[in-house]
Structures are given as C-alpha cells and as structure tokens.
C-alpha cells in the first residue's frame, strides 16, 4: 500500500497549544491562515489546526511518519494509525455502508448511495484518503475520490438519484422526508444485495427512529443485520457512499447551472432564494419543481412574491 499523505483528527485546544510548542522547537515555520488557529510547514510536510472542532489536517509525503512518531505519542496520547483493524474490526468485516446527499439543499436531487466493503476494500479506501464528504469542501476533490472509489478492485456500489420532479411527487405521496429517505436507503440496500447476496450487515447513519428504515426494507434487506447509528460516516463504507452521493449531487447542480447560465447554489440561503426567483422570472413558477424541493419554506416565499 502507498504511504499515507493526508490525515485528519480531532484535537483539543490544550493539545493544539502543546503541538505549537513542539513544532516551534523542531524548526517548523508557523504562519497565520484563515479559519485556523495556526498553520505550519517544514520540508515535505504541512499542517493546519482549524478553529472549528478544533481539528488538525496533516498533508505531505512525511504525514505517516509525523503522525506515528510525533502527533500520536506526544500530543494525542494514542496509537491509532495502522491499528484501525485492532480498534474497529467491524469496519473491515464485509458490510454495506449507506449515506445520502442533498436532503438539506433546496435545489437538486436527493441522492442515496451504498458501497460494499470487505477488509481489502476498506484498507484501500482508507489509503486513498476516503472520508466523510461533509469534511471535503472541494467539488474537484469529491470527483477525484469518487473515481478512486470506483477503481478499487472488488468494490460494489449503487447510486440512486431522485431528481426534484420525482422527489416532489414522492414527498407529496409520503408526506414525510424520513419516509422518503427510508425508501431510498432500502432501495439501495436491495440493489446492492443483488450484487453481494452473502453480505451479512448494512450500516446507515441514523436519520430517524430506527423503525422507520426497518419497516421500509425489502425482501433481501430484511434478511441481514441492519445497524443505524449517528456519526456512521467514520466507517469506510459509509464514507465512500457519502462521496459517491455527493458527486452525483454536485454534478447535477453543475449541469443545470451550465444550462441555465447562472449558479444554482447549495444549501438554503439568500443566494438560493434569489436564484429561485430568477428561474420563476425566466421560465415561470410552474417550472420551479423541476429544480427545487417544493416543501422547503423557500419555495413558499418565492411563490408568494412572484
């Protein structure tokens, strides 16, 4: 396996202060950086300690050596790198990971993805730097990781994209976002089990009462062990699923942005509302459901002002 070149870990404020002293004593160049307590670099290694979290991001060819010989023993007080299979053996056992993208965004589809991993696949995903997509702000990096995921030997994956028109139809029928999410998760699990029928377990981030998804499971899905928990994205299968789902979502936004000639922003904001008004002005309010999730408050605000 290639050496690790990127590493992210939560860090406390006292640990961040202690690390700064260690870095200064060892000749690192300390500098200010937006949204960071500080950044540092030396040779082929760079790191940033972000205010939010706080968390540390280490990058460069010397990442693995720095984490193993400095960060873990002197600052974190743990030895985790290279011992994931000891601390979290369940991550390396055959299972499915399911996650979604787009549920909090006014524009665009709801995308649910699933990935099958075994020990070898999980190791390859970790080596490739696969992590929860919410920790990745660059759409370019999402695309790179998605390509790396699809290239892993033996991997199986499914991506179900529910475009706005279909989303609005299903939401009106089901009347509840959690029921719609459960339907999508169950569909992805069923499709993946057609490819990997011997897989014994599926892991999903918990988005509602566990019974909601359990009731939505189809024939194959009801035969396996379904685990739902918060922060499931720390699992390599769920993290990989989150990236494939995010890639599909941002690709849709980029495509429609190019077609319209103006940006369809992510999330829910003033910029999103302004873009929705531009669509209503250019194509008519009846076209808004082609681009947006109409149960959002933003839709009512745009329609009432049209």
Buried (B, 14 or more C-beta within 10 A) or exposed (E): EEEBBEBBBEBEEEBBEBBBEBBEEEEBEEEEEEEBBBBBBBEEBBBBBBEEBBBBBBBBEBBBEBBBEBBBEEBBEEEBBEEBBEEBEEBBBBBBBBBBBBBEBBBBBBBBBBBBBBEEBBBBBBBBBBBBBEEBEEBEEBBBBBEBBEEBEEBBBBBBBBBBEEBBEBBEEBEEBBBBBBBBBBBBBBBBBEEBEEBEBBBBBBBBEBEBBBEBBEEBBEEBEBBBEEEBBEBBBBBBBBBBBBBBBBBBBEEBBEEBEEBBBBEBEEEBBEBBBBBBEEEEBEEBBEBBBBBBEBBEEBEEEE
